Amino acid sequence: MPVDPVGFWGIPTASIDWCEQNYALTPWVAEFWNTLSSLAIVAAGLVGLWTRRFAPEVRLAFALLTLVGLGSIAFHGTLRFELQMLDELPMLYLVTWMAWLLVETGPERRLGAWFPAALVAYVLLATAGATLNRGGAQFLAFHVSFGALELFCLGRVSWLAFHPENRPVRRPYLLGLGAYATGIAVWFVDLRACPWVSVTLPAHGIPNPQLHAWWHVLVSAGFFLLLGVVSFDRLRRRLAPAMHS
């Protein structure tokens, strides 16, 4: 059965077309496996949002994660630029919120009003970079601005996890970091070695492993576990003054 490279949604206008053959399974969905696997992001967000044992501000992060998953479905299902923004902009807002959570960890603010103001300025500039550019410039602008805060947040979570008081969540942290790091690794392979993944492997009878779809699954599991670490640390700090009063 021949594959229509255009499909229902027309020629892709997104700044990136991932290493999954477009409209291979249905003319209604541009990247079927990337779209389907985005449900893992939605599921992780909803489970976290409905889990009452998480701190309220961490549950807000799970709400943003749910929006990321819904945007990812829209983006991968259509490969339209405007729907790509429904995926990438919630990612920017989520990682910015996480940066605030991971710096202002205690019941009392450690920094002044300049810090949230700086984060707002950062996310406004990053939003402009993601929405006003096109093609490779857009891809670079988004991933540099998002990736910088992402690496900062991973470093801060690691720093928190190795506090002696957070020993009970050390194992979930290691599992979460492992899943997240593996997801980043397969994301890079899918991005940088697409001819090998989509041509060389199938030529030897091995189907495309759909590594970007696995990134969705792995990062969902990793993010869920790492947010549990953040919530544990925040609730522990919140309860500590009461226990000593």
C-alpha positions as a Markdown table, in Angstrom:
| # | Residue | x | y | z |
|---|---|---|---|---|
| 1 | Met | 0.0 | 0.0 | 0.0 |
| 2 | Pro | 1.6 | 3.3 | -1.0 |
| 3 | Val | 2.2 | 6.0 | 1.6 |
| 4 | Asp | 0.8 | 9.5 | 0.9 |
| 5 | Pro | 3.6 | 11.8 | 2.1 |
| 6 | Val | 1.2 | 14.7 | 2.5 |
| 7 | Gly | -1.8 | 13.1 | 4.2 |
| 8 | Phe | -4.8 | 14.8 | 5.7 |
| 9 | Trp | -2.9 | 17.7 | 7.3 |
| 10 | Gly | -0.9 | 18.7 | 4.2 |
| 11 | Ile | 2.8 | 19.4 | 3.8 |
| 12 | Pro | 4.5 | 19.7 | 7.2 |
| 13 | Thr | 5.1 | 23.3 | 8.3 |
| 14 | Ala | 6.8 | 22.4 | 11.7 |
| 15 | Ser | 10.5 | 23.3 | 12.1 |
| 16 | Ile | 11.3 | 19.6 | 12.6 |
| 17 | Asp | 10.0 | 16.4 | 11.1 |
| 18 | Trp | 11.1 | 13.5 | 13.2 |
| 19 | Cys | 12.5 | 10.1 | 12.1 |
| 20 | Glu | 9.1 | 8.4 | 11.7 |
| 21 | Gln | 7.7 | 7.9 | 8.2 |
| 22 | Asn | 4.8 | 10.3 | 7.8 |
| 23 | Tyr | 1.3 | 8.9 | 7.3 |
| 24 | Ala | 2.7 | 5.3 | 7.2 |
| 25 | Leu | -0.2 | 3.8 | 9.1 |
| 26 | Thr | -3.1 | 6.2 | 8.4 |
| 27 | Pro | -3.6 | 9.4 | 6.4 |
| 28 | Trp | -5.2 | 11.1 | 9.4 |
| 29 | Val | -2.1 | 11.0 | 11.7 |
| 30 | Ala | 1.3 | 12.3 | 10.5 |
| 31 | Glu | 3.5 | 10.4 | 13.0 |
| 32 | Phe | 1.4 | 7.6 | 14.4 |
| 33 | Trp | 3.8 | 6.2 | 17.0 |
| 34 | Asn | 5.0 | 9.6 | 18.2 |
| 35 | Thr | 1.4 | 10.6 | 18.6 |
| 36 | Leu | 0.3 | 7.4 | 20.4 |
| 37 | Ser | 3.3 | 7.5 | 22.8 |
| 38 | Ser | 2.4 | 11.1 | 23.8 |
| 39 | Leu | -0.4 | 9.6 | 25.7 |
| 40 | Ala | 2.2 | 8.5 | 28.2 |
| 41 | Ile | 2.9 | 12.2 | 29.0 |
| 42 | Val | -0.7 | 12.9 | 29.4 |
| 43 | Ala | -1.1 | 9.9 | 31.7 |
| 44 | Ala | 1.9 | 10.8 | 33.9 |
| 45 | Gly | 0.5 | 14.4 | 34.2 |
| 46 | Leu | -3.0 | 13.3 | 35.2 |
| 47 | Val | -1.8 | 10.7 | 37.7 |
| 48 | Gly | 0.4 | 13.2 | 39.3 |
| 49 | Leu | -2.3 | 15.9 | 39.3 |
| 50 | Trp | -4.8 | 13.5 | 41.0 |
| 51 | Thr | -2.3 | 12.2 | 43.6 |
| 52 | Arg | -3.1 | 14.1 | 46.8 |
| 53 | Arg | 0.2 | 13.2 | 48.5 |
| 54 | Phe | 2.1 | 15.5 | 46.2 |
| 55 | Ala | 2.6 | 19.2 | 47.2 |
| 56 | Pro | 0.1 | 21.5 | 45.5 |
| 57 | Glu | 2.8 | 23.4 | 43.7 |
| 58 | Val | 4.2 | 20.2 | 42.3 |
| 59 | Arg | 0.7 | 19.1 | 41.2 |
| 60 | Leu | 0.6 | 22.4 | 39.2 |
| 61 | Ala | 3.8 | 21.1 | 37.4 |
| 62 | Phe | 1.9 | 17.9 | 36.6 |
| 63 | Ala | -1.0 | 20.0 | 35.2 |
| 64 | Leu | 1.5 | 21.7 | 32.9 |
| 65 | Leu | 2.9 | 18.2 | 32.0 |
| 66 | Thr | -0.6 | 17.2 | 30.9 |
| 67 | Leu | -0.7 | 20.2 | 28.6 |
| 68 | Val | 2.7 | 19.2 | 27.2 |
| 69 | Gly | 1.3 | 15.8 | 26.4 |
| 70 | Leu | -1.9 | 17.1 | 24.7 |
| 71 | Gly | 0.3 | 19.6 | 22.7 |
| 72 | Ser | 2.6 | 16.7 | 21.7 |
| 73 | Ile | -0.4 | 14.7 | 20.4 |
| 74 | Ala | -1.5 | 17.8 | 18.3 |
| 75 | Phe | 2.1 | 18.4 | 17.1 |
| 76 | His | 3.0 | 14.9 | 16.1 |
| 77 | Gly | -0.4 | 14.1 | 14.7 |
| 78 | Thr | -0.3 | 17.1 | 12.3 |
| 79 | Leu | 3.3 | 18.4 | 12.0 |
| 80 | Arg | 1.8 | 21.9 | 11.7 |
| 81 | Phe | 3.9 | 24.8 | 13.1 |
| 82 | Glu | 1.1 | 26.4 | 15.1 |
| 83 | Leu | 0.4 | 23.0 | 16.8 |
| 84 | Gln | 4.1 | 22.5 | 17.4 |
| 85 | Met | 3.8 | 25.6 | 19.6 |
| 86 | Leu | 1.2 | 23.8 | 21.7 |
| 87 | Asp | 3.9 | 21.3 | 22.5 |
| 88 | Glu | 6.9 | 23.5 | 22.9 |
| 89 | Leu | 5.5 | 26.5 | 24.8 |
| 90 | Pro | 4.0 | 24.4 | 27.7 |
| 91 | Met | 7.5 | 22.7 | 27.9 |
| 92 | Leu | 9.1 | 26.1 | 28.4 |
| 93 | Tyr | 6.6 | 27.2 | 31.0 |
| 94 | Leu | 6.9 | 23.8 | 32.8 |
| 95 | Val | 10.7 | 24.0 | 33.0 |
| 96 | Thr | 10.5 | 27.6 | 34.1 |
| 97 | Trp | 8.1 | 26.7 | 36.9 |
| 98 | Met | 10.4 | 23.8 | 37.9 |
| 99 | Ala | 13.3 | 26.2 | 38.1 |
| 100 | Trp | 11.4 | 28.3 | 40.6 |
| 101 | Leu | 10.4 | 25.3 | 42.6 |
| 102 | Leu | 13.9 | 24.0 | 42.8 |
| 103 | Val | 15.4 | 27.3 | 43.9 |
| 104 | Glu | 12.7 | 28.4 | 46.3 |
| 105 | Thr | 12.6 | 25.1 | 48.2 |
| 106 | Gly | 11.6 | 26.2 | 51.7 |
| 107 | Pro | 8.6 | 27.9 | 53.3 |
| 108 | Glu | 10.6 | 31.2 | 53.3 |
| 109 | Arg | 11.8 | 32.8 | 50.1 |
| 110 | Arg | 15.6 | 32.6 | 49.7 |
| 111 | Leu | 15.8 | 35.2 | 47.0 |
| 112 | Gly | 14.1 | 38.5 | 46.4 |
| 113 | Ala | 11.5 | 39.6 | 43.8 |
| 114 | Trp | 14.3 | 39.8 | 41.2 |
| 115 | Phe | 14.3 | 36.0 | 40.8 |
| 116 | Pro | 10.7 | 35.5 | 39.6 |
| 117 | Ala | 11.1 | 38.7 | 37.5 |
| 118 | Ala | 14.2 | 37.2 | 35.9 |
| 119 | Leu | 12.3 | 33.9 | 35.2 |
| 120 | Val | 9.4 | 35.8 | 33.6 |
| 121 | Ala | 11.8 | 37.8 | 31.4 |
| 122 | Tyr | 13.6 | 34.6 | 30.4 |
| 123 | Val | 10.4 | 32.8 | 29.5 |
| 124 | Leu | 9.1 | 35.8 | 27.5 |
| 125 | Leu | 12.4 | 35.9 | 25.5 |
| 126 | Ala | 12.3 | 32.2 | 25.0 |
| 127 | Thr | 8.7 | 32.3 | 23.8 |
| 128 | Ala | 9.6 | 35.0 | 21.3 |
| 129 | Gly | 12.5 | 32.9 | 20.1 |
| 130 | Ala | 10.3 | 29.8 | 19.7 |
| 131 | Thr | 7.4 | 31.6 | 17.9 |
| 132 | Leu | 9.1 | 34.2 | 15.8 |
| 133 | Asn | 11.8 | 32.0 | 14.2 |
| 134 | Arg | 11.3 | 29.3 | 11.6 |
| 135 | Gly | 13.3 | 26.2 | 10.4 |
| 136 | Gly | 16.6 | 25.5 | 12.0 |
| 137 | Ala | 16.8 | 28.8 | 13.8 |
| 138 | Gln | 13.5 | 28.0 | 15.6 |
| 139 | Phe | 14.6 | 24.5 | 16.5 |
| 140 | Leu | 17.9 | 25.9 | 17.9 |
| 141 | Ala | 16.2 | 28.8 | 19.8 |
| 142 | Phe | 13.7 | 26.5 | 21.5 |
| 143 | His | 16.1 | 23.7 | 22.4 |
| 144 | Val | 18.8 | 26.0 | 23.7 |
| 145 | Ser | 16.4 | 28.0 | 25.9 |
| 146 | Phe | 14.6 | 24.9 | 27.1 |
| 147 | Gly | 17.7 | 22.7 | 27.4 |
| 148 | Ala | 19.5 | 25.3 | 29.6 |
| 149 | Leu | 16.8 | 25.3 | 32.2 |
| 150 | Glu | 16.3 | 21.5 | 31.8 |
| 151 | Leu | 20.0 | 20.8 | 32.7 |
| 152 | Phe | 19.8 | 23.3 | 35.6 |
| 153 | Cys | 16.7 | 21.5 | 37.0 |
| 154 | Leu | 18.3 | 18.1 | 36.7 |
| 155 | Gly | 21.3 | 19.4 | 38.6 |
| 156 | Arg | 19.2 | 20.9 | 41.3 |
| 157 | Val | 17.1 | 17.7 | 41.7 |
| 158 | Ser | 20.3 | 15.7 | 42.0 |
| 159 | Trp | 21.6 | 18.1 | 44.7 |
| 160 | Leu | 18.3 | 17.8 | 46.6 |
| 161 | Ala | 18.2 | 14.0 | 46.3 |
| 162 | Phe | 21.5 | 13.6 | 48.0 |
| 163 | His | 20.6 | 15.5 | 51.1 |
| 164 | Pro | 20.7 | 13.0 | 54.0 |
| 165 | Glu | 17.1 | 14.0 | 54.9 |
| 166 | Asn | 15.9 | 12.9 | 51.5 |
| 167 | Arg | 17.4 | 9.4 | 51.7 |
| 168 | Pro | 13.8 | 7.8 | 51.5 |
| 169 | Val | 13.5 | 9.0 | 47.9 |
| 170 | Arg | 17.0 | 8.2 | 46.8 |
| 171 | Arg | 15.9 | 5.1 | 44.9 |
| 172 | Pro | 13.1 | 6.8 | 43.0 |
| 173 | Tyr | 15.5 | 9.6 | 42.1 |
| 174 | Leu | 18.0 | 7.1 | 40.7 |
| 175 | Leu | 15.3 | 5.3 | 38.7 |
| 176 | Gly | 13.9 | 8.6 | 37.5 |
| 177 | Leu | 17.2 | 10.0 | 36.5 |
| 178 | Gly | 18.1 | 6.8 | 34.7 |
| 179 | Ala | 14.8 | 6.8 | 32.7 |
| 180 | Tyr | 15.2 | 10.5 | 31.9 |
| 181 | Ala | 18.9 | 10.1 | 30.8 |
| 182 | Thr | 18.0 | 7.1 | 28.7 |
| 183 | Gly | 15.2 | 9.1 | 27.1 |
| 184 | Ile | 17.6 | 11.9 | 26.2 |
| 185 | Ala | 20.1 | 9.4 | 24.7 |
| 186 | Val | 17.5 | 7.8 | 22.4 |
| 187 | Trp | 16.2 | 11.3 | 21.5 |
| 188 | Phe | 19.7 | 12.2 | 20.3 |
| 189 | Val | 20.1 | 8.9 | 18.4 |
| 190 | Asp | 16.8 | 9.4 | 16.6 |
| 191 | Leu | 17.7 | 13.0 | 15.8 |
| 192 | Arg | 21.3 | 12.5 | 14.7 |
| 193 | Ala | 21.3 | 9.0 | 13.2 |
| 194 | Cys | 18.0 | 9.1 | 11.3 |
| 195 | Pro | 19.3 | 7.4 | 8.1 |
| 196 | Trp | 20.7 | 4.5 | 10.1 |
| 197 | Val | 17.4 | 4.2 | 12.1 |
| 198 | Ser | 15.0 | 4.6 | 9.2 |
| 199 | Val | 17.0 | 3.1 | 6.3 |
| 200 | Thr | 19.9 | 1.0 | 7.3 |
| 201 | Leu | 18.1 | -1.0 | 10.0 |
| 202 | Pro | 15.0 | -1.7 | 7.8 |
| 203 | Ala | 17.3 | -2.8 | 5.0 |
| 204 | His | 18.5 | -5.5 | 7.3 |
| 205 | Gly | 15.1 | -6.6 | 8.3 |
| 206 | Ile | 15.0 | -4.6 | 11.6 |
| 207 | Pro | 12.0 | -2.2 | 11.8 |
| 208 | Asn | 12.5 | 1.5 | 12.8 |
| 209 | Pro | 12.6 | 1.3 | 16.6 |
| 210 | Gln | 10.7 | 4.6 | 16.9 |
| 211 | Leu | 13.2 | 6.1 | 19.4 |
| 212 | His | 11.4 | 9.4 | 19.6 |
| 213 | Ala | 8.3 | 7.5 | 20.8 |
| 214 | Trp | 10.4 | 5.8 | 23.4 |
| 215 | Trp | 11.7 | 9.2 | 24.5 |
| 216 | His | 8.1 | 10.1 | 25.3 |
| 217 | Val | 7.6 | 7.0 | 27.4 |
| 218 | Leu | 10.9 | 7.2 | 29.2 |
| 219 | Val | 10.8 | 10.9 | 30.0 |
| 220 | Ser | 7.2 | 10.5 | 31.3 |
| 221 | Ala | 8.3 | 7.9 | 33.8 |
| 222 | Gly | 11.5 | 9.8 | 34.7 |
| 223 | Phe | 9.7 | 13.1 | 35.2 |
| 224 | Phe | 7.0 | 11.5 | 37.4 |
| 225 | Leu | 9.6 | 10.0 | 39.7 |
| 226 | Leu | 11.8 | 13.1 | 39.8 |
| 227 | Leu | 8.8 | 15.3 | 40.6 |
| 228 | Gly | 8.1 | 12.9 | 43.5 |
| 229 | Val | 11.5 | 13.7 | 44.8 |
| 230 | Val | 10.8 | 17.4 | 44.6 |
| 231 | Ser | 7.5 | 17.0 | 46.4 |
| 232 | Phe | 9.0 | 14.9 | 49.2 |
| 233 | Asp | 11.7 | 17.6 | 49.8 |
| 234 | Arg | 9.2 | 20.5 | 49.8 |
| 235 | Leu | 6.8 | 18.7 | 52.2 |
| 236 | Arg | 9.6 | 17.7 | 54.5 |
| 237 | Arg | 10.9 | 21.3 | 54.7 |
| 238 | Arg | 7.4 | 22.5 | 55.3 |
| 239 | Leu | 6.8 | 20.1 | 58.2 |
| 240 | Ala | 10.2 | 20.6 | 59.8 |
| 241 | Pro | 9.4 | 23.9 | 61.5 |
| 242 | Ala | 6.1 | 22.5 | 62.9 |
| 243 | Met | 7.9 | 19.4 | 64.3 |
| 244 | His | 10.3 | 21.7 | 66.2 |
| 245 | Ser | 7.7 | 24.1 | 67.5 |
